[in-house]
């Protein structure tokens, strides 16, 4: 059995200011010079010789260097028109998957960068997905400079999702960011879901200042310190019985990576051949190789596909189809005796589009795992610390995971820190005089004393009932604003779990790469609001110090700009 070819990560996109300007000749020259593979995804107009055949003739390369077109259309016209005339439906997702090859890859476009592939998708959208450097072919005639600059500007704006500029933030306080030019911006996504009580909270600042004068950093192997011990003890008091041990790391991705290694190591040390992981469709668990493996596959991890391990996937439990998900999980656990663990984001799938499901389904999934003795890993990196309305999302389902992963709000967003908690039996499988059973995972800044001191101060705040009262207040304000937004004909699927509110804009190019997301981001920024749409999905996830007036501004900006862009 041969090993799979590596995913291509090098090559060039050949485009031009228009059609008939020599892209095919340039492609042939590059293919020959680089001993590269050649690929033209869409060929429209079958004359005596296709572009692939021309490149083959001019380059003199062997047949093994040439990859068949995805679509070969008869009509000599733009791809979307040729496809319509020929009765062919162009699948953009299929075109987005570049062929795997160990050689450099030359990809020739059709016409210019703004050529329509479908009525709703331009070729440049594929350029963004493919993420290869572009070579622009131009004419030597009147208007060349103008056409070339327009092509370059289009590539800069769309190909790599480049924003015109980065805003420099000078300071922050509460729910607000302040730029160096004095603009106040409402942080309506808690700076990527980490800020809980507000920026620069005095309790957290004081904890950091006090710790800096005592101990800045020490190796966390064979040594420990009071801030880490206090943080671990407070975590065990806040989490349910059954989460018995704490492992420190430094980010959400590493917390989940640690959880996966704990689960697989558990079965390995027991001598049981369980190595498969079941995952939920549309999930996201991080950007390390392990966490990408258990997340949704797509444009973000396509270049690393050959490195990712395979998993068992079950459908997301959309409203009304929950039983299909439960049946699929049950079947995976029953039919695959080598299933080690099931990993899930409880109640809300964050980067997957703020997809929400109910606590009853979460509880049923845990029960299925218990039935088949499959470890249940709860990725609460985003959902913990009040985001879903309770301290931990699993609380709402009465679920105690075998392994739980926490980060983001564990320090109130003040400093990076993460933990993975596990059941005693998982700890026990790694605790042995046999050093081969050691849990070999650590990093330089594991349990940094300053980060742990801030985390301890933050955890103590969660022992104050007023903290959860603030969470409930934000949840109520969010529900009120969603009720008002429901009047918009441009919005659909308005939803809320705890303090997280989300809605979808009705557009033809829905999904994470929807063009409307980038445009809205820039418009929101100019209006003094930090919102970062997930394609055509807008979500509001503010810190708990946000006011009703702040949310009036946030939703007013959303309503105004969505209306302008969809009218």
N, C-alpha and C positions, 0 to 999 in steps of 0.2 A: 504494500500500500504506500503510495507516494505521499510526501508531505505537501500540504497546500502551498500554492505560490504566495509570496508575501504581497500585501496590499501596496500598490504603487504609491509612492509619496514624492516622486520627482518627475518632472517633465514640463511641458509648455502647452498653453492654449493658443491656438493660432486664430486670430480674428482680423477684422479689417474695418475700414470706414464704410465700405459697401460691398457689393458683390462683383465678381469678375476682376479682381485686382491682383491675383497671384498668390492667394493663400495656399493653394494646392502645391504650387512650385516651391514656396518657402517650406512647406511641410515636408516635401520630398528631400530638400537640401538638409534640413535638420535631422530627419530620420536617418539619412545616410551618414551624416557627420557624427551623430550620437549613437549609431547602431541601435536606434530606438524602435519601439512598437508604434504603429499608426492606427488611429481610431477616428472615424467620422461618424458620430452617433446618428445623424439624420442626413440622408441623401435624397434630394428632391430633383426630379427630372432625369430619367434614365436615357441618356443619349448613347452614342457609340461606345463611350468609355466613362465609367464612374470615376469619381475623384480618387477612390481607393485604388482602382486599377491604374490611374495616372501616376500616383505616387509610387506604386509598385514598379511601373515601367521606368520612371525617372530615377528612382533610387537604386534599382537593381538588387533590392533586398529580397530575401527568401520569403515564401508564403507565411512562415511562422511569425513574421513581424507584423502581420496584418490581422486586424480584428474586424469581424463583420459588423455592418451597420445595425443599429437597433431597429431603425425604420428606413426602408428603401421605398420611396414614393415615386410614382410614375409621372405625375404632373409637374412640369417645370414652373414652379411658383414658390412663394414663401411657404415654410413648412406647415403652418396652420391651415393655409388655403389649400395646399396640395393634399394634406391629410383629409380635409373636408370633402374635396372632390373625389378622392380615391376611396372614401368611406372608411378611413382608418382613424381610430381614437388614440391619440398620443398620451402615453402615461408618463408624467413628469417624474414620479418617484422612480420608475424604472430607468429613465434617462440619468437620474442623479447618481446611480451606482456605477462608478467607473470600473472597467474590467481590471482584474488583478493580473499583474505582470511583473516579472523581475527586472525588465528593461525600463529605461526611461520611456515615458509615454507622450506622444505627440497627438493632441486632440484638436481636430480642425472644426471650427464652427461653421454655421450656415449663414452667409451674408455678414451683416454687422452685428454688434452686441445687442441692439434693440429689436432684432428680428423676432416676431411672435412665433412661438412653438405651438401654442394653443390660444384661443381667444383671451385667456386670462393669464398667460405666462410668457414672459420674454426670455430669450436665450440667456440674458445676463443673470437671471436667477440661478441657472445651472452653473454659471461661472462662480457664483458665491458658494454653491454647494461643493464644487470640485476643488476650489482653493489651490489652483495652480497658477504660476505667473503667466501673464498674457503678453503675447507679441502681436503688435498691431501692424498690419500691412496697409499702406496708403498709396494713393495715386501721385504722380508728379504732374499735377495740373492745377488750374485755377480753383481755389476753394479748399485745397488740401489742408492747409494749416487750420482753418476753421473746423473742418470735418474731423481732423485728428484730435484737436483739443476737446471737441465735444465727446469723442469716444473716450479719451482719457478721463474726463470729468465724470462720465457715466460709470466707468470702472471704479474710480475712486469712491463714488457715492454708493454704488450698489454691490460691486463684486465682493468686497471684503467687509461690507457693513461698516465702513469707516465713518465716524462722526466728524463733522467739520472741525471741532476742537474739544479739548477736555476742560471742564470747569475746575479751577483751582479753589479749593475750600480753605478758608483761613481759620475758622473756628466753628464750634457747634454748641448748642445749648437746648436741652429739652427735645422738642420735636423739630427743631430748626437747624439748618446748615446755613452758614454765611460765607459767601465768596469773597475773594480778595478785593473785588470791586464793590462790595457792600450789598449785593443782592441776598435777600433772605429766601431760602427754599424750604418748603415743608417736606420733611422726610417721610413720605407716605408709604414707603416699603421698608422702614426700619433698617436702612442701609444693608439691603440684602438679608433681611429677616433676623438680624442679630440684636438690635437695640430693643430692650424691653422697657425699662423704667424711664428712659430718655438719655440723650447724650450728656456726657460729663456729669453724671449724677454724683452729688457730694459724698454719699456713703461709699461709693466705689472709688472715687478719687482719694478719699481719706485712707482707705485700705491699701491702695497702691503706694501712697506716700509713706505710710508707716512701714510697709514691708521693704521698700527700697533702702532704707537706712539700716536694715538688719541682715538681709540675705537676698542676693540678687539671683543666683543660680547655683545649683549643685547637681552632680550626677545622681540620677534616681535609680541606681542599681547598687544595692548594698548600703545605701544611705536613704534617709527620709528627712522630713522636716514638718514642723507644726502646721503650716498652712495646708499641706497636702493631707495630713491626718485629719484636720478639722473638716476640710472639704469632703473627704471620703465619709466621715461619720455623719455629716449633715445630709449627704446624698442617701445613705442607708436609712436615715430617719424619714426622709421625704418620700422615698420610693417604697413600694409594697414589699412585704415579706416574700422571699423567693428570688429577689435580686440581692445576692448576698456578698458579692465581691466587686471591687472597683478597679478598673484598669485605666490609667491615664494615657492620653495622647494629645494631639494638638490641633486637630481639625475634624470636621464632620466626615470627610472621606476616610481619614485614618481610623476614626471610631468604628465605621462600618467595616473597613478592611480587617480591623482587629476582630470584630464580631464574626466575620466569615471564617477567619483563621481559627478562632475558638471553636466554632461549630465543626469544622472539618477535622481539626486536631482532636476533638472529643471522641469522634467515632474512630479515628485512626488509632488512638491510644487504647481504645477498648478492643481493638482487633476486629472491628465490624466494617466491612467494605461499603460504606456509604459516602458518596462523593458528589452527588447531584444536588443542585439548589433550585428550588421553585421560586419564580418571581412573578410579579404582577405586571401586566401590560401597561405601558406608558410610564413606568416608574423611573426614578432617578435616585441614585445612591452615592454619587461622587465621581471623581475624575482619576482615581488610580486605576490600574489595570483590573484589579479584582472588582472594584465597585462599578467600573464601566461594564464589566462582564454581566453583572446582575441588573443593570439598567437597560432602558430601551435602546435598541440599536438604531443608528441614524447618522446624520451628517456630522455630529460632534465626535463620534468615535469611529467613523468609517476608515480613516487612515490606519487605525490600530487593530483592525478586525482580526488579522492573523494572530494577534497576541491574546485575544480574549477567549476565555473558556466558555463552552456551551452550557446553556441552562434550560430548564423546563419553564415554559411561559403559560400563564393562564389569563383569560380576559379580564379587563377591568369591570368591576360590578356596577355598571350603569343602572340607574333607577329602573326597576321593573325587570332587570335581567340578573339580579343577584344570585338566583339559584343556579344559573349557568356557570357562574364563577365558582360557586361552592362545589358543584358537581365536578368541575374540571380539576379543582384542587384535590378533591377526594380521589378522583381517578388517578391523578399523578402520583399521589402518595401510596395508593393501593397497588398500582401496576408496576411501579418502579421501586423495588425493594432497596435500591441504593440511594434513595432520597435522604440527604442529611439534614436539610433545613429549608424553611420557607421564610423569605424576607419580605417585609411590607412596610410602607409608610402608613401609619394609622390615620384613618379618616380623611386625610388630604394628601394627594400627590402634588407636590409643589411645582418643580420645574416641568413636570409633565403637562401642565396647563391648569393648575389649581383644581384638579378633578376631585370631587367629594363623594363620599359614600357613608352609609350609616353605621352606627355602633353595633347594631344587631349582626350585620355582616361580618364585622371585625371579630366579634365574639364567636360566630359560627366558624370562621376560619381557624381560630385558635383551637376550638373543640376538635376540628378535623385533624389538626396537627397532633393533638394529644392522643387521638384514637390510633394513629399510626406511628406514634413515638417519633415524630419529626420535630426537630428543634424550631421554635418560633422566634425569629429575630425581628424586633421592632426598631425601625429606623426613625427615631424621634428627634433627629437633628433639627428639623424645622418645626415639627408639631408640638414639641414640649414647651415648657415655660409660659403656659397660658394662651398660646396662639389659638388653640381650638376651644377655649372657654374653660378648660380645667388645667391644672398644673401639667399633667401628662395626658395625651390623647387616649392612651389605653385605659385610663380610669373610667371613661364613659362606657366602655364595653365590659368593665369588670375583668379585664385581661391582665395577667401577669406574664410577661414574656420570659422566655428562657434566657434571652440575651437582649439588652436594650442599649441603644446608642444615643448619646446626647452631646450636643455642642452648641453652637451659635449663642443662644441666650444664657448659657451656663454662667457666663461672667457679666451678664447684662449687656453683652456686646462690647465690653470695655477692652478685653484682650483675648487672643486666641487660646482656647483650651477645649479639650474634649474628653469624654469618659465612655467606657464600655462597661456595663454592669452585667453580671452573669449569675446563674444559679450555682449553688454549692457543688452539684454533681459535675458541672463543667470545669470548675476550678479543681476539683478533686482528680479529674482525669489527667490534669497537667502537673499535679503536685506529687512528686515522686523523687526518691533517691536515684532513680534511673535518669541521668541527665539528658538522655535522648527524648524524654517526655517534657522537657522544659518548654515553656511558651516563649519561643525566641522572637520577640518583637519589642523594639524600643526605638526611641529617637533622642537626639541630643537634648531637646528642651522638654522632655517628658516631665509633667508636673512642675513646671517652672514656679518657684515660690511666689513671685509677684502675681502671676495669673491665678494661682490657687488662693492667695489672700483675697483677691477681688472676688473670686468665685464664692468663697466662704461668706463674704459680706453680702453678696447677692442672694445666696441661699437663705441667709438669716432674714432677709427681707420677705422671702416667700413664706416664712412662718408668721408674718403679720397678716391678719385677715384683710386688712385694707388693700393689700396688693391684689388679691383676687377680686375685691370689690371694684377696683379700677378696671380690671379685665372685663368684668360683666358690664360695666358702664360703656366701654368701647364697643362691646358686642351689640348692645342695645342701640347705640348711635349708628352703627353700621347697618343694622336691620332697617332703621328708619330711612337712611339714605338710599338703600336698595329699593325700598318701596316707592320712593320718589322717582328713581331711575327707571322703574318698570314701565313708565309712560313712554319711553323712547322706542320708536319702531326700529331703530338701527341696532338695538341691543337684544340679546337673547340669552337664555340660560343664566339668569341672575341667581347667584347662590351665595350662601354664607355658612361657615362653620366657625363658631366662636368669634374671634376678632378678625378673621380672614374673610374678605368679601371679594367676589370675582364676577365677571360678566364677559360675554363674547360679543364681538362686533360682527354683524352679518356682512361678510365680504365673500367674493368668489375664490380668492386664494387663501383660504383659512389654513391655519397651522402656524408653527413656530416661525417660519420664514416669510410669513405674510408681510407685504411691503408696508401695510398701514402701521405696524408696530414701531418701525424706525421713525416714521414721520410723526407719530403721536409722541414718542419719547422726546423728540426735539421741541415740539410745540409745548409739551408739558413743562419742560425745562425753562423755556422762555417765559412761561407764565408763573414761575416760582414754585413748581411742584415736582418733586422727584417721584416719578412713576416709571416703571420699566416693563412695558407690556410683553407678554409672552406671545409674540406674533399678534394675532387678533384677539387675544385674551388680555383684558385689563384686570388687574387685581389691586386691592388696597389692603395693606398689612402694616398699620402704623404702630409706633411705640405707644405705651399705655398712658402717656401724659398728653396725648393729642386732645384737643378741645373740639367742641361742637362747631365752633367757628372755623377751626382748621379744616374739618371735614366738609363744611359748607363750601369752602374754597376749593378743596380737592375735587369734589363731585361736580362743582360748577365748571371747573376747567375741563373735566372729562366730558361733560354734556356738551359744552360749547364746541370743543374740537372734534368730537365724534360726529356731531351734527354737520359741521362744516365739511368734513371729509367724506361723508356718505350721502349727502343730499343729491 
